[in-house]
Amino acid sequence: MKTILLKVPDDFDLKEYDYSMIIATKLYEDGKLSSGQAAQIAGLSKRTFIELLGRYGVSVFSRSISDLHSDIANA
């Protein structure tokens, strides 16, 4: 796993946890990471990551119809 350095203004009122969660949810939303990979970046279990997605404005459900059909078929 790679480590990145993120420089942010001192007056940002976010915890370190929020930064990793924001990055993980965005990459998950964009389809760059699976929920398991994103959960690992956020330092959470997959279940907890999925439960917290809504707090960051991200749906656990794909916006792609083909992905939805695939998810239903695999359920």
Sequence and secondary structure as in RCSB ss.txt:
>XXXX:A:sequence
MKTILLKVPDDFDLKEYDYSMIIATKLYEDGKLSSGQAAQIAGLSKRTFIELLGRYGVSVFSRSISDLHSDIANA
>XXXX:A:secstr
         TT    HHHHHHHHHHHHHHTTSS HHHHHHHHTS HHHHHHHGGGGT  SS S HHHHHHHHHH 
